[in-house]
Amino acid sequence: MEIFFSDDICDARVRLDAEESGHCVRVLRHRPGDEISVIDGRGTLYRCALEIADAKGAEARVIKAQPGFGAHPYHLTMAVCPTKNIDRYEWFVEKATEIGVDVIAPVIGERSERRVLKTDRLRRLTLSAAKQSLKAAIPAVAEPQSVRDFILAAPEDALKMICYCFDDVERIPITDALRRTGSAAGKPVATRGFVNGRGPSDSLGGMSEAKVCGSSCLPAERPVVILIGPEGDFSPEEAALARERGWVPVSLGDSRLRTETAAVVATTAVYLSR
């Protein structure tokens, strides 16, 4: 299934940017009358009929909108410290998107070796991975902030879990933490994707207008936030602050995992708990 992306959907018209248009018309050789599938990045898939097969600005007419295409029944934020080798972090971003995540929040710990991160490339990776894994919602990629600031700003109503290796505190398996709270089923919670830095607004005529709006509701009882530290783990002060603020220390098993592996394992645990 070929999927294209557009943030310009209005009045049942879809306009592809130059990159998507080139792929649609020049590479895949679509012609007027062909049916194409377009995601808005916020959760809706549009079945469209191509009308203008221009490699620099293709346009299509919406035939059918499918809200919640490829959605998952939870809201997950993965706050992960960037790795020294950026390729490993990009691998995590790609795989987490394929599995199912709503927000990727890079955080900088006191022991982080990488303290600068360019988020534009990460956003391009999430777009590619969302299309590849048949998802209409693209995860938001937040700008980097310190671990301390992230801990302090996390929502009070979320299930907040911190994965770290200290032995001075009792940790429970992440699967037990998820099971005890029933985090993967229940009432609807509003969520959103990320498209070119714009957030959602209203919905017009029952159709998400990706240029200015587009939100979806996925069933989840509590938002889930998981914090993964750098190669040198969290500092004792960061871990203590998290516990004071209600974060649950959790274990991902007996193996010693790299940062990016731990992040993918945690994402998978939430996905499989639904």
N, C-alpha and C positions, 0 to 999 in steps of 0.2 A: 504494500500500500504506500503510495507516494503522498507525502504530506508537505504542504507549503505553509509559510507563516506570513501573516499580514497584521499590521497595527492600524490599517486604514480600511475599516469596514463601516459603511454607512449607507442607509436607505437600500439595503439588500444588494449593495455593490461592494465588491472586494477588489482592492488595488494592490498589486504586488510591487515591492520595491525593485530596484535594478538587479540586485543579486538574485532574488527569488525569481524574477521574471526571466533572467538569463538561463537559470537552471530549468525552468518550466518549458521555455520555448526553444532555446538553442540546444540544450543538452538532451532533454527528454522529448523534444520535438512535438509538443502538444500543439494542436491546431484549434481554431474556433469550432465550438460544438462539443469538444472533449469535456468530460466531467473530471474535475480536480477537487481535492480535499485541502482545506485551509484551516489552520488553527489560529486563534486570536491571542494565545499566550495566557489567557485567563480562565480557560476551562471549556470553551466551546469549539466544536469542530463544525465547519460549514462545508456542505456538499454544494459544489458550484458548477456552473456551465461556463467554460471559457468563451469570452466574446471577442476580446481584443488580444491577439497573440503577438504582442510586441515584446521583443527581448529586452527592452529598456523600461517598459511600463505596461505589463499585462493587466487586463481587467476581466472580471468574471461576475456573473449574476448568481446570487444565492438561491439555491433550490430548497435546501433544508438545513436547519441548525440543530446540532446535537449538544446541548449543555451537559457538562459533567463527563465528557468523553475521556476515558482513561483515568478517571478520578480514583482516589483512595479515601477510605472512610476515617481519616484522622488528619490532624494538622501538626506537622513535625518541623521543628527548627533544629538544625544541626549547627552548633557553634563549635568550630574546629580550628585549632591553631595551625597556621600554615607551616608546612614542612620545609626543611632546609632545601631539599630537592623539590622544586616547584612542580616537576612532572608527577610526583607522587600525589600532590594535592589536587592537581587537575584530574588525575585518575579517580580520586575520591569524588570530586564534583560530578564527573560524568556518570559514575556508577550509582551514586546516591540519587541522581535525577532519574536514571532508568528504573530504579527500585521504587521510589516514591518519597519525595521530600518537598516541603513548601517554602522553607527559607534556609539559605546557606549563609551563615554568619561567621566570617573570618574574625578570630579574636587573637590578640597578641598577649602572650603570657610573660611573666617576669623571666622565665627561662627560655623563651623563644629565641631560636637562632635566626629565623627570618622575621624581620619586623616591617618590611615593606611588601605590599601586594597590589598588583594591578587587577582590578575587578572586571575591566571590559572584556578581557579574554575569557574569564570565567562565565560571563553572561553569554558569550557566543557558544561556549561549550554546553551550557544548559539548554540553549535553544536547539542545538544539534541533537543532544541526547533525548530531549522531549520528543522531537519528531521521530527519532529512530525507535523509541520505545512506545510509540502510539499514545502519547499524552497531549492533551490540548492545553494544559496549564504548565507554564514555565516557572520554575522556582525563582523566588526573589533572591538576589545576591546583595547582601548588605555591605556597606563600607566597613573596613576593619576598625575595631575598637579594642580597648584593653579588656582583659579577662575580668578585672575588677569592675569596670564600668558595665560590662555585660551582665555580670552577676547581680549588680545593684538594680539594673533596669528591667530585669526579667519580670514578666507579669505574675502577679501573686496567685492567680487562679490556675496556672499551668502546673503540670507534673514536671518538675525540674530535677534532672538527674545529672550527676557528675561522675565520670569514669576516671578513676586514678588508681595509682598503685601503692599508696600508703597502707601499711599494715596496722597503724595505730587506731583505726576506726573500723567498725564492723561494716562490711559491704554486703548487699544482697544481690542475687543474680538479677540482671535487668529484666528477665522474663517474669520473675516474681513481682518486681515493682510494677510492671505493666499489668499483670494479672490482678493484683490487689486493688488497683484503681479502676479497672474496667475502662482503660483509656481508649480502647479501639471501638467502642460502640456507644450509642446513646443519642443525645439531642444534636440538632444541627448547629454548626459553628461557622460563621462567615470566614472565608479564606480568600486569598488572592494570589495571582501570579505576578510576574514582573515583565513589563514590556517597555524597553527604552526609557526607563526611569520614571514612567508614569504609573500612578495608582488608579484603582477603579473609582467610578463615580456612579451614575445612574444607569438604568437599562431603558432603552427607548423601544416602545412597541413590542416588548417581550424579546427583543433581539439585542444581544450584547453588541455595543458599538465600540470596537476595539480602539479607535482613535482617542476616545475620551472616557470610556467606561468599560465595565465588564466585571462582574463578580459572580462567585458561585458559592453555594452552601454545601459543605461536605459533612456527613454525620460524624461527630466525635464528641465524647463527653468532656474531655479536657485537652487543651493544647499540650503537646509534649515538647519539651526543650531538653536537648542532650548536649553536654559540654565535654569536649575531648581536648586534652592538653597537648603540649609540644613534645618533642623527642625527650626532653629532660623532665617531663611531667610538670604538674603544677607545683608552685612553691607551697610550703606549709601554710603561709599566710593566706594565699588564694583559696586553698582547700578549707581552711577554718572559716573564712568569710562566707563561702558557699554553704557550709553546714549551718552557720548562724542565720542565713537567709532562707533556710528551708529546703535546700537542695539535698536530694537523696543520694548518698554514695552507693554506686552500683558496680558490680563486677561483670565482665564479659567472658568469664571462664578462666581456666588455669594457665592458658598460654600467654606468653608475653608478646603483645601485638604492637606493630608499628602504628603510628598515629593514624595514617590513612586506612589501615586495615581495621583498626578499632572503630573508626567512624563508619565504615561500610557494614561491619558486623552489627553495630548499634542500629543503623538504619534498617537493616534486614530484620532485626528483632521486632521493631515496631511494625514493619510491613507484615510479618507473619503472625502478629498478635491480633490482627483485625478479625 
